[in-house]
Amino acid sequence: MIIFIYGTTAEAIKLAPIMRRLDAKGVPYEQWVTYQHTDSLRKAIPELGLTAPDRVLADGYKGKPLKSPLQMLRWMLDVGRWSVSHVRAIRRSLPERSIVLVHGDTMTTVLGTFIGRRLGLPVAHVEAGLRSGDWRHPFPEELDRRIVGRLARIHYAPTEDEANNLAGRKNVIITHGNTAKDGVRDAAETAVTSEDDFGLVLLHRFEFISNTALVAATLRTLDAHSRLPLKLVVDAYSRDAVEGTISELGLTKFSITPKLEHGAFVAVLRAAKFVVTDSGGIQEEAAELGTPTLIHRKVSERGDGLGTNAILSGWDQARIEDFLERYEDYRVLDVDRGASPSDIIVEDLTRRGFARAAASSL
């Protein structure tokens, strides 16, 4: 049995291509969800074509999004209580050749790894081996990755660079990119109805939105130097920080868009003239499309697009200005699509005996 443990919308988006390929092969699996993201994840699961979760380990903070460290701690305790109450009985009922898959660098990734270990199962880490080299940036994601890198049994590393970060560990498989690439490829090419060109802005990481001076400086620079209107996508975590700042500063270039269903978002991403983001997933998706992208982070653990369609700001406002002036220099028209990372993962799980079709599908 393959058990996916996830809790954020981004994790669902990046794991869904693997699940779709397992569905096509008639391979059963289960989804165990922590709802680290609540409303957005509940909406995303059916939109991605996934079935309802098999087990709910926790549900945010009283069913609402986590908006403070205290709420995050309460949610973690809920996951821990679920583990204490259920793991022993579940362990006895699991079929042979079971495995837990976790993704990325969230707190759910860490908790899912611990649960897999408590179950006595091997843990496979999708998007393994990413390192920024600085535990403070991004925080706490860099620490999450290092913890899971030590505890996981199988490591699905996007490129050789990530595999080198895992030197000395066994079972490191290079997937030739991240499954986010397959998420873009699987999404239907839907046209976006818009008479005007626009830039797309997505800024939501804790290290950014918790820095009020940086939020104000960044939004002011974007508003002052963009020649195009800016479509700003917000979620439950970034809305208060960015909307309040835009109103307070009297900025006029931005139109606020709530978080979109993934297929609709990919359509907007295809239509955007450029992207400004601190999201690693959007960095990967924009690289797949060749869209000019400014990665607004101090450091990035991902190499996707860097040197071709993307540059790193380092939180330097002058780099934002320069990018907005000449973003067309970063457009890539002929992207090398390469292999499917999700296919590689499913093939490896099959080779190891974990991805076996149900008897009725044989």
N, C-alpha and C positions, 0 to 999 in steps of 0.2 A: 504494500500500500504506500502510495506517495501522499505525504501530508504537507500541504502548503500552509505555513503560518505567516500571516501578514496583518497589517493594521492601518496602513495609510493608502491614500488614493494612488500615489505614485507607485507603491509596491504592487497594487492590483493591476495597474496599467502595464507594468513590466513583467508580471508573472502571467497575465492573461494569454499572451502568445504561446507560452509553454502549455498551458491548460488546453488551449484550442487544438494544439497538435496532438496532445494526449487524447482528446475527445475524438479526433479523426481516426486514431488508431484503436479506439475502443478500450483505452486503458483507464481503469478507475482511479480516482484520487479523492482526497478530502480537503476541504478548506476550513482552517481554524482561524478565526478572526478576533483580533483584540480591540478593534474600533479605536485605535489611537486617533484616527480621524473618524468622526461620527457621521454627521449628515452627508458630507460629501462622499464618503465611502459607501454608505447605504445606497446613495443614488448611483454611484459608479458601477457597483457590482452587476446589476441587471443590464446597464447600458453597455458594458463590456461583453455581454453575452454569457456571463457566468451565472451558475445556479446559486441559490441561497446558501450561506455558510452552513457547514455541517455542525460546527461547534462555535459558540460565542464565548470567548474567554473573559472579556470585559466589555464595557460600553462607555468609553470616554469617562467624563466626570458626570455621573448621574444622567447619562444619555446625551450630554452636551459636549461641544468641543473643549479640548484642554487649553486653557488660556493663562495658566500660571504654573510656576514650579510646584506649588502645593497640590494643585489639581493633578499634575503629572505624577506626583508621588502617590496620591490616592489611587490613581488608575493602575500604577505598577503594583500596588498592594492587592488590588482586585485580581490582577493576573496571577500574582503569587498565591492568593487564596484558592483560585480555581485550580492551579497546579497541585497544591497540597490535597485538595478534595478529590481530584479526578485521576491523576496520573497513574496511581497504582492499579486501579481497576482497568483503565485503558490499556496499560502495558500487557495485562493478561489476555486481552481480547484481540490484540493486533496480529495480523497474519505474518508469516515469515517474509523476509526480504522487504521490510518496511523501511522508509526513510523520511526524514523531515527536510523540506526545502525552505530556506529563508532568503530574503533578498536585501541587498543594499546596506544601509548604515543608520537605520532608525533604532529607537529603543525597543521596538517590537522585534527587530532583527536579533538583538541581544537576548531578549526574553524568550523568543522562539528557539534560539540555540540552547539555552539552559533547559527548556522544556524537552527538547529532543534528547539531550543528554540524560535527563531524568528518566525518560522513557527507555533508555538503553539503546537508542537508535543512532545510526550515523546521521550527521547533519551535513547537507550540501548548501553551500553559500553561493548564490547567484550574484554576479557583480563583485566578485572577490578581488582582493589585492590592491584596491585603490588606496593611495596614500598621498597626502598633501605634504608630508614631512614636518608638519607643525601641528601639535595636538590642539592648539588653540584655534586653528582655522581649518575647516569649519568645526565649530564646537556645538554639540558634543559628538558630531558624526565621525570625526577622525578617531576618537576613542572607541566608539562603537565598532568601527571596522577592525581596529587592532584586537579588540576582545574576541570578536567572532573569528578573526583569522587564526587565533590560537586554538579555538575550540572546535571548529568545523572539521569534518573528515574529508570532504570533497570540496574543491575550490574551482568554481567556474569563472576564470579570469578573462576579461574582455580582450586584452591584447598581451603581447609579450612583455611589455613594460610592467603590467600588473603581475604577470607570472613571475617576473624577476623579483618583485617585492615579496613574493612568497617562497623565495629560494630556500631549500632545505625541507620544505613540506612535501608530503606525498600527495598524489591524486590532484594535481593542478592541471586543469584542462583549459586551453585557450579557445574562446568561443568566437574570436574574430569580430568583436563588437559587442554591444550591449543589446539585450532583448528589446530595448526601446526602439531600435531600428525596425524590428518586426512589427511593433505596435503601429508605427507610421505606415509600413508597407501593407499591413492588414486593413488599415482604415480606408474606407471608400473615398475616392477623390470627389468630394462635394464642393461645388462652387460657392463662394461667399458673395452675397449681393452687397456691393459697395460701390458707390460712384467715385469715391476718393481713395487715393493712396493713404496708407497709414503705417505707423510703426507700432510694434507690439511690445508691451512692457509687463514683465512678471517679476516682482521682487517680494519674497516672502520668508526668507530664512531668518531664524531667530537672531543670528549675529548681526543681521542688517536691521530688521525692524525694531530691535531693542536699542539701537544706537540712534537716538532722536536727532542728533546733529547731522549724522550721515544721511538719514532719511531726508531731512530738509534740504541739505546741500545737493543731493542727487536729484530730487524732484525739481528743484529750482533750475539746475543746469539743464535737465531734459526739456523743461518748459521753455527756457530761454534760447536754446540752440537747435532744437528740432525744427526742420522746415516743414515737417508733416504733422498732422494730428496724431495723438498717441492714444492707443487703445490699451488701457491698464486693466489687467485681469487680477482680481482680488479673491482671496478666500477668507474663511472665518478668522484666520490668524493674522492676516495682513491688513484687513479692511480698516480697522480702527486707526492703525498707525498711518497709513497712506492717505486715506480719505480726510482725516482730520488735518493733516499737514497741507494737503492741497487747498482745503478751504481756508485755513489760517493764512496761507501765503498768497491767496488770491490767484492761483495758477489757472490758466485757461486752455492749455493744449490737451488736457486729459479728458477722456470719457471713460467712466468706470463700467467695467463688465464683470458680472459675477462669474465664478469658476464655471467652465463649460464642460459638457460631456466630451469624452476624449475624441470621438470622431469629429465633432463640431470644432473642437479646439485645433485639431490637425488641419482642418480646412482653413481656419483663420491663420494658422502658422504658414500654410502654403501661400496665402494671399498677402501676408505682411511684407513690406519692403525691407524691414530690418527688425531685429529683436534685441531688447536689452533685458537681461535676466540674471538671477543668481541661482537658478535651478540647474542642477546637473542633468536631470532628465530632459529639460528643454534644450540644453546644450547639445545633447546627443541627437534629439529629434531634428533640430535645426541643421546639424551637420549632415544628416541623412538627406535633407532637402537642399543643402547648399545655400541656405538663407544667411545673409550677413548678420553676425551676432556679436554683441558686446557682453562678455561674462563679467557681471559686476560683483566681483569677489576679491578678497585680499589675495588668496591663492586658490588654485583649483587642482583637485586630485585627478581630473579627467583630461585626456589629451584630445578628445573628439573635437575636430574642427580647428584646433589651434594651429596657426600657421597657414590656414587656408581660408575658411569662411568666418573664423572667430578670433577675437583678441580678448585678453584679460585686462580689466581696468585697474586692478590693484587698489580700488577705491579712489583712484586719482581722477579728480574732476576734469583735468585737462585732457585725459584720454577719452572721456565721454564726449567732450567737445570735438575732438579730432575725429572720433568715429562717426558722429552725426554729420560732420562735414563731408566725409568721403566714404560712407558705408558701401557704396556700390563697388569700391575697390575689392571688397571681400566676398562678392557674390561668386559662387561656384556653379557653373551651368552643367557640368558633366560629372556627376558624383559617381564614384565607383561603388556600386551597391554591395558587391562581395557576397559572402556566405550568410546564411541565416543562423544567428546565434541560438535561437530557440530550437531549430532542427538539430544543431550540434549537441545541445543539452539533452534533448529527448533521445537521440541516438546513443549517448553515453549512458543514460539511465537504463536504456534497453539492454545495452551490452553488459551492464552490471547486474541485470536480472530484476530491477525494480519496476520497470515499465512493461508489465505483461497484460495483454488483453484479457478482459473478463471472459469466462468460459462461454457465455452466450454469444460472444463476438467472434469466436474461433470458427 
